[in-house]
């Protein structure tokens, strides 16, 4: 019974999160003209910046998934780390150790989505 429940949970997580992905490229490029004052002279320079792509993932959702279903790797599936999610599912959260580590990493914001950063943070 536990084996079939684990397989069903894995399939649900895989299907639910595999249809919700999108590409994070191309990176948005923004060019601005900036006036720089140097030695009482005004110079105009172009400054290029690149916007980090947002993944559309919520840190709160990742935290809730990690708390309630982290032992099954659902949090890793949600963040886009499918292979690590499968490994976490097989080991049941790394025998509880990996579960706690991921929980702390999500709370601190060190575990980011694979294709960008969180669109909503805690």
MOPAC internal coordinates of N, CA, C and O (Angstrom, degrees):
PM7 1SCF
backbone

  N    0.0000 0     0.00 0     0.00 0    0    0    0
  C    1.4435 1     0.00 0     0.00 0    1    0    0
  C    1.5313 1   111.00 1     0.00 0    2    1    0
  O    1.2310 1   120.36 1   137.44 1    3    2    1
  N    1.3523 1   116.92 1   -42.56 1    3    2    1
  C    1.4586 1   119.93 1  -179.35 1    5    3    2
  C    1.5235 1   111.29 1   -65.81 1    6    5    3
  O    1.2310 1   121.06 1   144.01 1    7    6    5
  N    1.3365 1   115.58 1   -35.99 1    7    6    5
  C    1.4590 1   119.83 1  -179.52 1    9    7    6
  C    1.5292 1   110.40 1   -65.68 1   10    9    7
  O    1.2310 1   119.96 1   136.59 1   11   10    9
  N    1.3122 1   117.69 1   -43.41 1   11   10    9
  C    1.4649 1   120.21 1  -179.91 1   13   11   10
  C    1.5248 1   110.89 1   -69.21 1   14   13   11
  O    1.2310 1   120.32 1   146.41 1   15   14   13
  N    1.3392 1   116.99 1   -33.59 1   15   14   13
  C    1.4619 1   120.46 1   176.39 1   17   15   14
  C    1.5255 1   110.60 1   -65.95 1   18   17   15
  O    1.2310 1   120.26 1   139.15 1   19   18   17
  N    1.3149 1   117.10 1   -40.85 1   19   18   17
  C    1.4717 1   121.12 1   178.28 1   21   19   18
  C    1.5196 1   111.13 1   -64.93 1   22   21   19
  O    1.2310 1   120.48 1   138.84 1   23   22   21
  N    1.3100 1   116.68 1   -41.16 1   23   22   21
  C    1.4653 1   120.87 1   179.43 1   25   23   22
  C    1.5236 1   109.98 1   -65.96 1   26   25   23
  O    1.2310 1   120.07 1   138.01 1   27   26   25
  N    1.3204 1   117.46 1   -41.99 1   27   26   25
  C    1.4679 1   120.47 1   178.29 1   29   27   26
  C    1.5264 1   111.51 1   -64.39 1   30   29   27
  O    1.2310 1   120.41 1   138.75 1   31   30   29
  N    1.3277 1   116.81 1   -41.25 1   31   30   29
  C    1.4675 1   120.29 1   178.45 1   33   31   30
  C    1.5196 1   110.53 1   -64.25 1   34   33   31
  O    1.2310 1   120.56 1   138.37 1   35   34   33
  N    1.3168 1   116.54 1   -41.63 1   35   34   33
  C    1.4645 1   120.81 1   178.00 1   37   35   34
  C    1.5218 1   110.73 1   -62.32 1   38   37   35
  O    1.2310 1   120.02 1   132.10 1   39   38   37
  N    1.3187 1   117.56 1   -47.90 1   39   38   37
  C    1.4613 1   120.69 1  -179.22 1   41   39   38
  C    1.5196 1   111.53 1   -63.42 1   42   41   39
  O    1.2310 1   120.24 1   139.34 1   43   42   41
  N    1.3262 1   117.14 1   -40.66 1   43   42   41
  C    1.4558 1   120.32 1   177.51 1   45   43   42
  C    1.5245 1   110.82 1   -61.46 1   46   45   43
  O    1.2310 1   120.39 1   131.76 1   47   46   45
  N    1.3250 1   116.86 1   -48.24 1   47   46   45
  C    1.4649 1   120.60 1  -179.14 1   49   47   46
  C    1.5211 1   110.81 1   -63.20 1   50   49   47
  O    1.2310 1   120.41 1   136.57 1   51   50   49
  N    1.3138 1   116.81 1   -43.43 1   51   50   49
  C    1.4614 1   120.69 1  -178.81 1   53   51   50
  C    1.5251 1   111.23 1   -62.85 1   54   53   51
  O    1.2310 1   120.12 1   132.87 1   55   54   53
  N    1.3017 1   117.38 1   -47.13 1   55   54   53
  C    1.4616 1   120.83 1  -179.42 1   57   55   54
  C    1.5217 1   112.13 1   -68.95 1   58   57   55
  O    1.2310 1   120.47 1   139.62 1   59   58   57
  N    1.3194 1   116.70 1   -40.38 1   59   58   57
  C    1.4572 1   120.03 1  -177.93 1   61   59   58
  C    1.5150 1   112.25 1   -64.44 1   62   61   59
  O    1.2310 1   120.25 1   141.64 1   63   62   61
  N    1.3109 1   117.12 1   -38.36 1   63   62   61
  C    1.4578 1   120.01 1  -175.20 1   65   63   62
  C    1.5288 1   113.56 1   -95.87 1   66   65   63
  O    1.2310 1   119.72 1   163.98 1   67   66   65
  N    1.3162 1   118.14 1   -16.02 1   67   66   65
  C    1.4631 1   118.84 1   179.36 1   69   67   66
  C    1.5263 1   111.62 1   -77.12 1   70   69   67
  O    1.2310 1   119.53 1   153.56 1   71   70   69
  N    1.3157 1   118.50 1   -26.44 1   71   70   69
  C    1.4522 1   120.57 1   178.44 1   73   71   70
  C    1.5161 1   112.56 1   -84.37 1   74   73   71
  O    1.2310 1   119.97 1   172.74 1   75   74   73
  N    1.3057 1   117.66 1    -7.26 1   75   74   73
  C    1.4603 1   122.32 1  -174.23 1   77   75   74
  C    1.5288 1   112.11 1  -103.78 1   78   77   75
  O    1.2310 1   119.37 1  -161.73 1   79   78   77
  N    1.3125 1   118.81 1    18.27 1   79   78   77
  C    1.4614 1   121.18 1  -176.58 1   81   79   78
  C    1.5163 1   110.62 1   -96.95 1   82   81   79
  O    1.2310 1   121.10 1   -24.82 1   83   82   81
  N    1.3248 1   115.49 1   155.18 1   83   82   81
  C    1.4474 1   121.54 1   174.18 1   85   83   82
  C    1.5182 1   108.68 1  -149.49 1   86   85   83
  O    1.2310 1   120.73 1   -22.16 1   87   86   85
  N    1.3018 1   116.22 1   157.84 1   87   86   85
  C    1.4544 1   120.53 1  -178.39 1   89   87   86
  C    1.5166 1   110.79 1   -74.16 1   90   89   87
  O    1.2310 1   120.78 1   -34.28 1   91   90   89
  N    1.3152 1   116.12 1   145.72 1   91   90   89
  C    1.4552 1   120.08 1   179.63 1   93   91   90
  C    1.5257 1   111.65 1  -101.47 1   94   93   91
  O    1.2310 1   120.02 1  -172.73 1   95   94   93
  N    1.3099 1   117.57 1     7.27 1   95   94   93
  C    1.4499 1   121.00 1   179.22 1   97   95   94
  C    1.5099 1   108.88 1  -112.38 1   98   97   95
  O    1.2310 1   117.07 1   -27.25 1   99   98   97
  N    1.2641 1   123.17 1   152.75 1   99   98   97
  C    1.4558 1   126.82 1     3.07 1  101   99   98
  C    1.5209 1   111.65 1   -79.45 1  102  101   99
  O    1.2310 1   121.26 1   -25.67 1  103  102  101
  N    1.3112 1   115.19 1   154.33 1  103  102  101
  C    1.4536 1   121.38 1   177.06 1  105  103  102
  C    1.5184 1   107.83 1   -75.64 1  106  105  103
  O    1.2310 1   120.57 1   -43.42 1  107  106  105
  N    1.3249 1   116.51 1   136.58 1  107  106  105
  C    1.4601 1   120.31 1  -178.17 1  109  107  106
  C    1.5280 1   110.30 1   -73.87 1  110  109  107
  O    1.2310 1   121.25 1   -52.23 1  111  110  109
  N    1.3022 1   115.21 1   127.77 1  111  110  109
  C    1.4552 1   121.86 1  -179.31 1  113  111  110
  C    1.5282 1   108.27 1  -105.99 1  114  113  111
  O    1.2310 1   120.67 1   -49.82 1  115  114  113
  N    1.3393 1   116.32 1   130.18 1  115  114  113
  C    1.4497 1   121.10 1  -177.67 1  117  115  114
  C    1.5237 1   108.47 1  -124.94 1  118  117  115
  O    1.2310 1   120.62 1   -55.27 1  119  118  117
  N    1.3381 1   116.41 1   124.73 1  119  118  117
  C    1.4609 1   121.58 1   179.27 1  121  119  118
  C    1.5206 1   108.83 1  -114.73 1  122  121  119
  O    1.2310 1   121.12 1   -50.66 1  123  122  121
  N    1.3410 1   115.47 1   129.34 1  123  122  121
  C    1.4565 1   121.15 1   179.77 1  125  123  122
  C    1.5223 1   109.47 1  -127.31 1  126  125  123
  O    1.2310 1   121.19 1   -30.38 1  127  126  125
  N    1.3222 1   115.33 1   149.62 1  127  126  125
  C    1.4590 1   120.66 1   173.84 1  129  127  126
  C    1.5216 1   107.99 1   -97.18 1  130  129  127
  O    1.2310 1   121.38 1   -53.75 1  131  130  129
  N    1.3279 1   114.96 1   126.25 1  131  130  129
  C    1.4572 1   121.20 1  -176.03 1  133  131  130
  C    1.5193 1   109.09 1  -122.94 1  134  133  131
  O    1.2310 1   121.25 1   -41.84 1  135  134  133
  N    1.3372 1   115.21 1   138.16 1  135  134  133
  C    1.4532 1   119.65 1   176.36 1  137  135  134
  C    1.5234 1   108.82 1   -93.57 1  138  137  135
  O    1.2310 1   120.83 1   -52.78 1  139  138  137
  N    1.3276 1   116.01 1   127.22 1  139  138  137
  C    1.4506 1   122.17 1  -179.59 1  141  139  138
  C    1.5199 1   108.58 1  -116.03 1  142  141  139
  O    1.2310 1   120.60 1   -51.01 1  143  142  141
  N    1.3270 1   116.47 1   128.99 1  143  142  141
  C    1.4674 1   120.70 1   178.09 1  145  143  142
  C    1.5253 1   107.71 1   -98.30 1  146  145  143
  O    1.2310 1   121.50 1   -59.91 1  147  146  145
  N    1.3195 1   114.73 1   120.09 1  147  146  145
  C    1.4557 1   120.17 1  -178.25 1  149  147  146
  C    1.5274 1   108.23 1  -139.26 1  150  149  147
  O    1.2310 1   120.30 1   -60.06 1  151  150  149
  N    1.3204 1   117.03 1   119.94 1  151  150  149
  C    1.4727 1   122.40 1  -179.51 1  153  151  150
  C    1.5258 1   111.27 1    54.81 1  154  153  151
  O    1.2310 1   120.89 1  -132.87 1  155  154  153
  N    1.3297 1   115.90 1    47.13 1  155  154  153
  C    1.4713 1   123.35 1   179.58 1  157  155  154
  C    1.5267 1   113.13 1    59.65 1  158  157  155
  O    1.2310 1   120.42 1  -156.82 1  159  158  157
  N    1.3129 1   116.81 1    23.18 1  159  158  157
  C    1.4668 1   121.74 1   175.52 1  161  159  158
  C    1.5251 1   107.80 1  -120.75 1  162  161  159
  O    1.2310 1   121.34 1   -39.58 1  163  162  161
  N    1.2986 1   115.04 1   140.42 1  163  162  161
  C    1.4586 1   120.49 1   178.91 1  165  163  162
  C    1.5199 1   108.18 1   -99.80 1  166  165  163
  O    1.2310 1   121.60 1   -59.15 1  167  166  165
  N    1.3169 1   114.54 1   120.85 1  167  166  165
  C    1.4665 1   120.48 1   178.39 1  169  167  166
  C    1.5171 1   108.67 1  -116.37 1  170  169  167
  O    1.2310 1   120.79 1   -37.19 1  171  170  169
  N    1.3067 1   116.09 1   142.81 1  171  170  169
  C    1.4589 1   120.93 1   176.27 1  173  171  170
  C    1.5193 1   108.34 1  -103.92 1  174  173  171
  O    1.2310 1   121.31 1   -51.55 1  175  174  173
  N    1.3220 1   115.10 1   128.45 1  175  174  173
  C    1.4609 1   121.09 1   179.33 1  177  175  174
  C    1.5190 1   109.33 1  -128.66 1  178  177  175
  O    1.2310 1   121.39 1   -28.09 1  179  178  177
  N    1.3086 1   114.95 1   151.91 1  179  178  177
  C    1.4601 1   120.30 1   174.80 1  181  179  178
  C    1.5243 1   108.80 1   -98.13 1  182  181  179
  O    1.2310 1   121.17 1   -50.95 1  183  182  181
  N    1.3025 1   115.37 1   129.05 1  183  182  181
  C    1.4586 1   121.19 1   179.99 1  185  183  182
  C    1.5304 1   107.66 1  -115.16 1  186  185  183
  O    1.2310 1   120.96 1   -51.30 1  187  186  185
  N    1.3151 1   115.76 1   128.70 1  187  186  185
  C    1.4608 1   121.46 1   180.00 1  189  187  186
  C    1.5193 1   108.97 1  -108.42 1  190  189  187
  O    1.2310 1   120.79 1   -48.85 1  191  190  189
  N    1.3105 1   116.09 1   131.15 1  191  190  189
  C    1.4618 1   120.95 1   176.24 1  193  191  190
  C    1.5243 1   108.79 1  -129.02 1  194  193  191
  O    1.2310 1   121.56 1   -26.77 1  195  194  193
  N    1.2967 1   114.62 1   153.23 1  195  194  193
  C    1.4531 1   120.84 1  -179.45 1  197  195  194
  C    1.5221 1   108.72 1  -117.28 1  198  197  195
  O    1.2310 1   120.94 1   -53.75 1  199  198  197
  N    1.3058 1   115.80 1   126.25 1  199  198  197
  C    1.4592 1   120.93 1  -179.93 1  201  199  198
  C    1.5214 1   109.61 1   -81.52 1  202  201  199
  O    1.2310 1   120.86 1   -48.35 1  203  202  201
  N    1.3259 1   115.96 1   131.65 1  203  202  201
  C    1.4568 1   120.19 1   176.89 1  205  203  202
  C    1.5291 1   108.59 1   -71.22 1  206  205  203
  O    1.2310 1   120.34 1   -47.17 1  207  206  205
  N    1.3187 1   116.95 1   132.83 1  207  206  205
  C    1.4514 1   118.64 1  -178.58 1  209  207  206
  C    1.5279 1   111.69 1   -71.51 1  210  209  207
  O    1.2310 1   121.17 1   -37.39 1  211  210  209
  N    1.3165 1   115.36 1   142.61 1  211  210  209
  C    1.4545 1   120.42 1   174.89 1  213  211  210
  C    1.5086 1   108.22 1   -95.15 1  214  213  211
  O    1.2310 1   120.90 1   -37.47 1  215  214  213
  N    1.3076 1   115.89 1   142.53 1  215  214  213
  C    1.4558 1   119.96 1  -176.32 1  217  215  214
  C    1.5182 1   113.15 1   -89.22 1  218  217  215
  O    1.2310 1   120.40 1   168.17 1  219  218  217
  N    1.3293 1   116.85 1   -11.83 1  219  218  217
  C    1.4525 1   119.39 1  -176.44 1  221  219  218
  C    1.5115 1   112.28 1    81.36 1  222  221  219
  O    1.2310 1   120.15 1  -169.88 1  223  222  221
  N    1.3231 1   117.32 1    10.12 1  223  222  221
  C    1.4570 1   122.49 1  -179.33 1  225  223  222
  C    1.5188 1   109.79 1   -97.35 1  226  225  223
  O    1.2310 1   120.86 1   -33.85 1  227  226  225
  N    1.3027 1   115.96 1   146.15 1  227  226  225
  C    1.4554 1   122.54 1  -179.83 1  229  227  226
  C    1.5298 1   109.75 1  -103.14 1  230  229  227
  O    1.2310 1   120.83 1   -44.60 1  231  230  229
  N    1.3248 1   116.01 1   135.40 1  231  230  229
  C    1.4569 1   120.62 1   177.72 1  233  231  230
  C    1.5270 1   110.81 1   -68.24 1  234  233  231
  O    1.2310 1   120.47 1   146.86 1  235  234  233
  N    1.3183 1   116.72 1   -33.14 1  235  234  233
  C    1.4659 1   120.94 1   177.90 1  237  235  234
  C    1.5241 1   110.80 1   -65.01 1  238  237  235
  O    1.2310 1   120.37 1   136.74 1  239  238  237
  N    1.3217 1   116.90 1   -43.26 1  239  238  237
  C    1.4667 1   120.81 1   177.86 1  241  239  238
  C    1.5170 1   110.68 1   -63.77 1  242  241  239
  O    1.2310 1   120.70 1   137.72 1  243  242  241
  N    1.3323 1   116.26 1   -42.28 1  243  242  241
  C    1.4606 1   120.04 1   178.46 1  245  243  242
  C    1.5230 1   111.00 1   -62.47 1  246  245  243
  O    1.2310 1   120.47 1   140.59 1  247  246  245
  N    1.3289 1   116.70 1   -39.41 1  247  246  245
  C    1.4603 1   120.64 1   178.92 1  249  247  246
  C    1.5280 1   111.27 1   -65.83 1  250  249  247
  O    1.2310 1   120.19 1   135.21 1  251  250  249
  N    1.3214 1   117.24 1   -44.79 1  251  250  249
  C    1.4685 1   120.23 1   179.32 1  253  251  250
  C    1.5282 1   111.59 1   -64.20 1  254  253  251
  O    1.2310 1   120.61 1   139.15 1  255  254  253
  N    1.3256 1   116.45 1   -40.85 1  255  254  253
  C    1.4631 1   119.31 1   177.11 1  257  255  254
  C    1.5221 1   110.81 1   -64.91 1  258  257  255
  O    1.2310 1   120.72 1   142.51 1  259  258  257
  N    1.3308 1   116.22 1   -37.49 1  259  258  257
  C    1.4569 1   119.79 1   179.41 1  261  259  258
  C    1.5233 1   111.45 1   -67.06 1  262  261  259
  O    1.2310 1   120.24 1   141.06 1  263  262  261
  N    1.3310 1   117.15 1   -38.94 1  263  262  261
  C    1.4661 1   120.28 1  -179.85 1  265  263  262
  C    1.5277 1   111.24 1   -66.96 1  266  265  263
  O    1.2310 1   120.54 1   130.87 1  267  266  265
  N    1.3376 1   116.57 1   -49.13 1  267  266  265
  C    1.4539 1   120.16 1  -172.46 1  269  267  266
  C    1.5298 1   114.69 1   -89.29 1  270  269  267
  O    1.2310 1   119.91 1   146.70 1  271  270  269
  N    1.3328 1   117.78 1   -33.30 1  271  270  269
  C    1.4657 1   120.55 1  -176.53 1  273  271  270
  C    1.5274 1   112.92 1  -127.54 1  274  273  271
  O    1.2310 1   120.60 1  -161.81 1  275  274  273
  N    1.3221 1   116.46 1    18.19 1  275  274  273
  C    1.4657 1   120.66 1  -178.05 1  277  275  274
  C    1.5082 1   113.72 1   -64.96 1  278  277  275
  O    1.2310 1   120.35 1   149.80 1  279  278  277
  N    1.3087 1   116.94 1   -30.20 1  279  278  277
  C    1.4623 1   120.25 1   178.07 1  281  279  278
  C    1.5162 1   112.77 1   -66.55 1  282  281  279
  O    1.2310 1   120.48 1   159.32 1  283  282  281
  N    1.3252 1   116.69 1   -20.68 1  283  282  281
  C    1.4690 1   121.24 1   177.95 1  285  283  282
  C    1.5253 1   112.37 1   -98.26 1  286  285  283
  O    1.2310 1   120.09 1   179.75 1  287  286  285
  N    1.3233 1   117.43 1    -0.25 1  287  286  285
  C    1.4624 1   120.94 1   176.82 1  289  287  286
  C    1.5061 1   114.94 1    82.69 1  290  289  287
  O    1.2310 1   119.90 1  -169.02 1  291  290  289
  N    1.3197 1   117.79 1    10.98 1  291  290  289
  C    1.4653 1   120.92 1  -176.80 1  293  291  290
  C    1.5275 1   111.05 1   -63.55 1  294  293  291
  O    1.2310 1   120.27 1   146.48 1  295  294  293
  N    1.3362 1   117.10 1   -33.52 1  295  294  293
  C    1.4607 1   120.04 1   178.35 1  297  295  294
  C    1.5233 1   111.47 1   -63.12 1  298  297  295
  O    1.2310 1   120.20 1   141.39 1  299  298  297
  N    1.3223 1   117.23 1   -38.61 1  299  298  297
  C    1.4705 1   120.76 1   177.63 1  301  299  298
  C    1.5329 1   111.45 1   -68.81 1  302  301  299
  O    1.2310 1   120.42 1   142.16 1  303  302  301
  N    1.3272 1   116.80 1   -37.84 1  303  302  301
  C    1.4674 1   119.67 1   175.55 1  305  303  302
  C    1.5280 1   110.05 1   -61.70 1  306  305  303
  O    1.2310 1   120.45 1   136.29 1  307  306  305
  N    1.3217 1   116.74 1   -43.71 1  307  306  305
  C    1.4548 1   121.55 1  -178.94 1  309  307  306
  C    1.5270 1   111.80 1   -61.95 1  310  309  307
  O    1.2310 1   120.32 1   140.82 1  311  310  309
  N    1.3194 1   116.99 1   -39.18 1  311  310  309
  C    1.4641 1   121.13 1  -178.60 1  313  311  310
  C    1.5232 1   113.20 1   -80.91 1  314  313  311
  O    1.2310 1   119.96 1   175.48 1  315  314  313
  N    1.3196 1   117.69 1    -4.52 1  315  314  313
  C    1.4573 1   121.11 1   174.65 1  317  315  314
  C    1.5171 1   115.04 1    99.81 1  318  317  315
  O    1.2310 1   119.76 1  -175.43 1  319  318  317
  N    1.3057 1   118.07 1     4.57 1  319  318  317
  C    1.4665 1   122.00 1   179.19 1  321  319  318
  C    1.5267 1   108.99 1   -96.86 1  322  321  319
  O    1.2310 1   120.85 1  -102.85 1  323  322  321
  N    1.3224 1   115.97 1    77.15 1  323  322  321
  C    1.4626 1   121.55 1  -172.99 1  325  323  322
  C    1.5189 1   112.27 1   -64.74 1  326  325  323
  O    1.2310 1   119.97 1   133.62 1  327  326  325
  N    1.3249 1   117.66 1   -46.38 1  327  326  325
  C    1.4591 1   120.66 1  -177.84 1  329  327  326
  C    1.5297 1   111.06 1   -63.91 1  330  329  327
  O    1.2310 1   120.21 1   137.86 1  331  330  329
  N    1.3179 1   117.21 1   -42.14 1  331  330  329
  C    1.4648 1   120.18 1   177.30 1  333  331  330
  C    1.5310 1   111.14 1   -67.98 1  334  333  331
  O    1.2310 1   120.44 1   148.49 1  335  334  333
  N    1.3284 1   116.75 1   -31.51 1  335  334  333
  C    1.4646 1   120.28 1   175.59 1  337  335  334
  C    1.5128 1   111.68 1   -64.45 1  338  337  335
  O    1.2310 1   120.69 1   138.51 1  339  338  337
  N    1.3272 1   116.28 1   -41.49 1  339  338  337
  C    1.4680 1   120.53 1   177.91 1  341  339  338
  C    1.5279 1   109.66 1   -64.73 1  342  341  339
  O    1.2310 1   120.58 1   136.19 1  343  342  341
  N    1.3255 1   116.49 1   -43.81 1  343  342  341
  C    1.4594 1   120.45 1   179.55 1  345  343  342
  C    1.5352 1   111.22 1   -63.55 1  346  345  343
  O    1.2310 1   120.73 1   140.21 1  347  346  345
  N    1.3114 1   116.21 1   -39.79 1  347  346  345
  C    1.4610 1   120.53 1   178.26 1  349  347  346
  C    1.5278 1   110.95 1   -68.07 1  350  349  347
  O    1.2310 1   120.48 1   145.37 1  351  350  349
  N    1.3350 1   116.68 1   -34.63 1  351  350  349
  C    1.4611 1   121.01 1   177.18 1  353  351  350
  C    1.5210 1   110.70 1   -66.50 1  354  353  351
  O    1.2310 1   120.41 1   135.78 1  355  354  353
  N    1.3185 1   116.82 1   -44.22 1  355  354  353
  C    1.4660 1   120.79 1  -177.79 1  357  355  354
  C    1.5293 1   111.04 1   -64.79 1  358  357  355
  O    1.2310 1   120.49 1   141.39 1  359  358  357
  N    1.3324 1   116.67 1   -38.61 1  359  358  357
  C    1.4690 1   120.55 1  -177.82 1  361  359  358
  C    1.5270 1   112.72 1   -91.51 1  362  361  359
  O    1.2310 1   120.41 1  -174.18 1  363  362  361
  N    1.3430 1   116.82 1     5.82 1  363  362  361
  C    1.4626 1   122.90 1  -177.57 1  365  363  362
  C    1.5276 1   111.65 1    52.28 1  366  365  363
  O    1.2310 1   121.86 1  -123.44 1  367  366  365
  N    1.3134 1   114.05 1    56.56 1  367  366  365
  C    1.4648 1   120.09 1   177.15 1  369  367  366
  C    1.5070 1   112.74 1    75.91 1  370  369  367
  O    1.2310 1   120.35 1  -148.99 1  371  370  369
  N    1.3292 1   116.94 1    31.01 1  371  370  369
  C    1.4670 1   119.52 1  -179.11 1  373  371  370
  C    1.5114 1   111.27 1    60.12 1  374  373  371
  O    1.2310 1   121.25 1  -139.57 1  375  374  373
  N    1.3445 1   115.22 1    40.43 1  375  374  373
  C    1.4685 1   123.20 1  -178.55 1  377  375  374
  C    1.5255 1   111.86 1    58.67 1  378  377  375
  O    1.2310 1   121.02 1  -148.62 1  379  378  377
  N    1.3356 1   115.66 1    31.38 1  379  378  377
  C    1.4595 1   121.71 1   176.28 1  381  379  378
  C    1.5172 1   114.24 1    93.36 1  382  381  379
  O    1.2310 1   120.08 1   159.19 1  383  382  381
  N    1.3207 1   117.45 1   -20.81 1  383  382  381
  C    1.4677 1   120.78 1  -178.07 1  385  383  382
  C    1.5169 1   110.38 1   -75.30 1  386  385  383
  O    1.2310 1   120.51 1   132.31 1  387  386  385
  N    1.3295 1   116.63 1   -47.69 1  387  386  385
  C    1.4553 1   122.00 1  -179.92 1  389  387  386
  C    1.5270 1   110.54 1   -62.98 1  390  389  387
  O    1.2310 1   121.02 1   144.69 1  391  390  389
  N    1.3277 1   115.65 1   -35.31 1  391  390  389
  C    1.4702 1   121.73 1   177.56 1  393  391  390
  C    1.5278 1   110.53 1   -58.09 1  394  393  391
  O    1.2310 1   120.39 1   132.74 1  395  394  393
  N    1.3201 1   116.86 1   -47.26 1  395  394  393
  C    1.4691 1   121.38 1  -178.53 1  397  395  394
  C    1.5292 1   110.88 1   -68.78 1  398  397  395
  O    1.2310 1   120.45 1   139.37 1  399  398  397
  N    1.3274 1   116.75 1   -40.63 1  399  398  397
  C    1.4688 1   120.73 1   179.64 1  401  399  398
  C    1.5258 1   110.37 1   -62.33 1  402  401  399
  O    1.2310 1   120.07 1   134.05 1  403  402  401
  N    1.3349 1   117.46 1   -45.95 1  403  402  401
  C    1.4685 1   120.59 1   178.84 1  405  403  402
  C    1.5231 1   111.80 1   -64.22 1  406  405  403
  O    1.2310 1   120.38 1   143.82 1  407  406  405
  N    1.3011 1   116.87 1   -36.18 1  407  406  405
  C    1.4575 1   121.10 1   177.81 1  409  407  406
  C    1.5239 1   110.62 1   -61.01 1  410  409  407
  O    1.2310 1   120.37 1   134.09 1  411  410  409
  N    1.3197 1   116.89 1   -45.91 1  411  410  409
  C    1.4619 1   121.53 1   179.17 1  413  411  410
  C    1.5326 1   110.67 1   -67.02 1  414  413  411
  O    1.2310 1   120.19 1   138.79 1  415  414  413
  N    1.3324 1   117.25 1   -41.21 1  415  414  413
  C    1.4679 1   121.05 1  -179.71 1  417  415  414
  C    1.5254 1   111.85 1   -64.15 1  418  417  415
  O    1.2310 1   120.01 1   142.81 1  419  418  417
  N    1.3144 1   117.58 1   -37.19 1  419  418  417
  C    1.4640 1   120.19 1   179.11 1  421  419  418
  C    1.5274 1   110.40 1   -71.76 1  422  421  419
  O    1.2310 1   120.13 1   139.76 1  423  422  421
  N    1.3226 1   117.35 1   -40.24 1  423  422  421
  C    1.4681 1   120.46 1   179.11 1  425  423  422
  C    1.5257 1   110.79 1   -62.41 1  426  425  423
  O    1.2310 1   120.13 1   136.74 1  427  426  425
  N    1.3227 1   117.35 1   -43.26 1  427  426  425
  C    1.4635 1   120.91 1  -178.96 1  429  427  426
  C    1.5225 1   112.63 1   -77.70 1  430  429  427
  O    1.2310 1   119.90 1   165.43 1  431  430  429
  N    1.3240 1   117.80 1   -14.57 1  431  430  429
  C    1.4620 1   121.39 1   179.58 1  433  431  430
  C    1.5114 1   113.48 1    86.60 1  434  433  431
  O    1.2310 1   120.00 1  -170.31 1  435  434  433
  N    1.3363 1   117.61 1     9.69 1  435  434  433
  C    1.4603 1   120.82 1   179.98 1  437  435  434
  C    1.5278 1   112.69 1   -78.97 1  438  437  435
  O    1.2310 1   119.63 1   157.39 1  439  438  437
  N    1.3112 1   118.32 1   -22.61 1  439  438  437
  C    1.4607 1   121.73 1   176.88 1  441  439  438
  C    1.5231 1   107.94 1   -96.76 1  442  441  439
  O    1.2310 1   120.81 1   -79.72 1  443  442  441
  N    1.3256 1   116.06 1   100.28 1  443  442  441
  C    1.4628 1   123.45 1  -177.31 1  445  443  442
  C    1.5282 1   109.95 1   -96.17 1  446  445  443
  O    1.2310 1   119.75 1   -20.41 1  447  446  445
  N    1.3273 1   118.08 1   159.59 1  447  446  445
  C    1.4645 1   120.36 1   173.26 1  449  447  446
  C    1.5228 1   111.17 1   -60.75 1  450  449  447
  O    1.2310 1   120.71 1   -26.91 1  451  450  449
  N    1.3018 1   116.25 1   153.09 1  451  450  449
  C    1.4627 1   121.60 1  -174.84 1  453  451  450
  C    1.5268 1   112.43 1   -63.51 1  454  453  451
  O    1.2310 1   119.75 1   143.53 1  455  454  453
  N    1.3090 1   118.07 1   -36.47 1  455  454  453
  C    1.4625 1   120.30 1  -173.85 1  457  455  454
  C    1.5241 1   112.97 1  -107.81 1  458  457  455
  O    1.2310 1   119.79 1  -141.58 1  459  458  457
  N    1.3022 1   118.00 1    38.42 1  459  458  457
  C    1.4483 1   119.83 1   177.68 1  461  459  458
  C    1.5073 1   112.26 1   146.67 1  462  461  459
  O    1.2310 1   121.15 1    29.91 1  463  462  461
  N    1.3052 1   115.40 1  -150.09 1  463  462  461
  C    1.4626 1   120.35 1   178.86 1  465  463  462
  C    1.5254 1   108.63 1  -121.89 1  466  465  463
  O    1.2310 1   121.01 1    -7.77 1  467  466  465
  N    1.3328 1   115.67 1   172.23 1  467  466  465
  C    1.4555 1   120.18 1  -179.53 1  469  467  466
  C    1.5346 1   110.03 1   -66.53 1  470  469  467
  O    1.2310 1   120.78 1   -40.96 1  471  470  469
  N    1.3211 1   116.11 1   139.04 1  471  470  469
  C    1.4617 1   119.49 1   173.72 1  473  471  470
  C    1.5291 1   110.06 1   -84.14 1  474  473  471
  O    1.2310 1   120.46 1   153.19 1  475  474  473
  N    1.3229 1   116.72 1   -26.81 1  475  474  473
  C    1.4691 1   121.57 1   176.45 1  477  475  474
  C    1.5177 1   107.75 1  -130.63 1  478  477  475
  O    1.2310 1   120.84 1   -52.52 1  479  478  477
  N    1.3309 1   116.00 1   127.48 1  479  478  477
  C    1.4617 1   120.06 1  -179.87 1  481  479  478
  C    1.5281 1   110.26 1  -110.76 1  482  481  479
  O    1.2310 1   120.91 1    -7.84 1  483  482  481
  N    1.3186 1   115.87 1   172.16 1  483  482  481
  C    1.4681 1   120.58 1  -179.38 1  485  483  482
  C    1.4948 1   112.92 1   -66.07 1  486  485  483
  O    1.2310 1   120.10 1   180.00 1  487  486  485

